[in-house]
Amino acid sequence: MPTPLYSYLPGYQQSFLTINSLLEILVTLINIFHPYNNHNDI
C-alpha cells in the first residue's frame, strides 16, 4: 500500500488521529441519543 500523504507532514498524522478519535466519539454520541430524538412526541 502507498504511504498516506499525511505521514509526510510533521505533526499532521497525530492531528489526524486526534480528529479521527473525536469523530468516532461524536458518531457514538449521535447513535446513543438518536433513538431518544425519535420519541420526542411522548
Stockholm file with secondary structure:
# STOCKHOLM 1.0

chainA/1-42         MPTPLYSYLPGYQQSFLTINSLLEILVTLINIFHPYNNHNDI
#=GR chainA/1-42 SS CCCCGGGGSTTHHHHHHHHHHHHHHHHHHHHHHHHHHTTTTC
#=GC SS_cons        CCCCGGGGSTTHHHHHHHHHHHHHHHHHHHHHHHHHHTTTTC
//
